[in-house]
Amino acid sequence: MKPTHAIVIGGSIAGLLAARVLSDFADDVTIIERDRLPHKGDYRAGAPQARHLHTLLIRGEQVLNRLFPGFERDLEGAGALLARWGLDNSFYTTGGWTPHFDSGYRSHILGRAELEWLVRQRVGQIANIHFVTETDMLGLIPSDDGQSIIGVRTESRVDHGHHNLYAELVVDASGRNSKAPEWLTAIGFPAPAETVINAHCGYATRWYERPADMPNHVIAIQARPSEGLMRGGGLMPVEGNQVVVTLIGGAEDYPPTDEAGFLEYARTLANPAIYDIIKDLKPVSPITGYRRLENRRRHYERVAHRPENFIVMGDAAAALNPVYGQGMTKAALEAEALGQMLNGRDLRQLRGFAGRFQKRSAAILEDAWMMATGEDMRFPGVEGQKPGLVNRIGHAYFDQVARAMPYSAAITKDFFEAMTMLRSGKSMLRPTMAARVFWHTWVTRRTRRDAHLSSGEWTTVGAS
């Protein structure tokens, strides 16, 4: 019998994880990537977001450990730092600093480029996975009856040669700039409807040398659009004795990329903690800006007339504002779902599979989409969808959650679970949670906990 073949378009995290799963079901898997892939954790043109602060959420790390047994040891070997949630991170909310407590949750901190390199190394060790790099996608190849996708057309960036590759299943994981809608319309299928919610957010990031006495501590300072403050930021120690700092601005209040402007922007956040730390640190990188932070969802799950044997996942299907750190974990959950849905299936007989997968992918996305777009709708001038009554009620409730968090480890732990996708965001609405929030914000009438945060006081932040 002829060997089965699967093609994955895109060699970033989503594509690598899809290939890992498909290697269990196809005789051969080919990853097509337009970049020349580095042989270590270096940056590449196709992953500009890698220069900025990145987080693999707790649930995402759990999935990677299932897909790559022992991956935790890979992280540790690459110098990843272990973060104890509640002890090694501090969030500055509208209520002040979150409390200092042990939530029981642990995850590793590693730069995005280094993480991708670790995953790519693991994938590269799988005998039936092959990379075709420096290659552009030209389009999809339909079957003779036009109802299925049987391969792809490509062009080499090296010699400009054109090639046809054939497969039983084609996966588009080419990211935010996916051309799948154009590929589909070119062969007679409709493009999916799109939803775009754009709060006009932008990043600026710089990496610093980490002093030997700096604690392993992550800081996040929340923007407050309802108070007219569009600025937030994060600081995270990473591998190689470095610290990465990303400043974030919404409603076109973009952080500058010159040194004086960057520091001044950090000083004007709701709390000056990040400024107080970095003003005396030694920079080890230029300041890099990034402004492709809109939420963009392509509704492949709603397409009535679709080709068989072609699915879209990762940012190619739905790209979230990366401020909220959900993208890699969403991609990991999609890959795991792909494996579950293919279990017991023959790749030669996948009729109806594409439609079912896109619906499953949409269900995985729903919670993260609701959280990311709900927050972005707070910013004035947001494009795509204005906050309705339900959104405004949600914003009012989560404002109270943020005010209560500094005084309740239980509320903060629930927030961590929702934020890291261990639980649905709807879990924050359950009666016991709502009762705690009501008590801390209305009965006790707490005021903001504005404790100063400096490098010598990190372990006392939010302590009662």
Secondary structure, 3 states (H helix, E strand, C coil): CCCCEEEEECCCHHHHHHHHHHCCCCCEEEEECCCCCCCCCCCCCCCHHHHCCCCCCHHHHHHHHHHCCCHHHHHHHCCCEEEECCCCEEEEECCEECCCCCCCCEEEECCHHHHHHHHHHHHHCCCCEEEECCEEEEEEEECCCCCEEEEEEEEECCCCCEEEEECCEEEECCCCCCCHHHHHHHCCCCCCCEEEEECCCEEEEEEEECCCCCCCCEEEECCEHHHCECEEEEEEEECCCEEEEEEEECCCCCCCCCHHHHHHHHHCCCCCHHHHHHCCCCECCCCEEECCCCEEEECHHHCCCCCECEEECHHHCEECCHHHCCHHHHHHHHHHHHHHHHCCCCCCCCCCHHHHHHHHHHHHHHHHHHHHHHHHCCCCCCECCCCCHHHHHHHHHHHHHHHHHHHCHHHHHHHHHHHCCCCCHHHHHCHHHHHHHHHHHHHCCCCCECCCCCCCCHHHCCCC
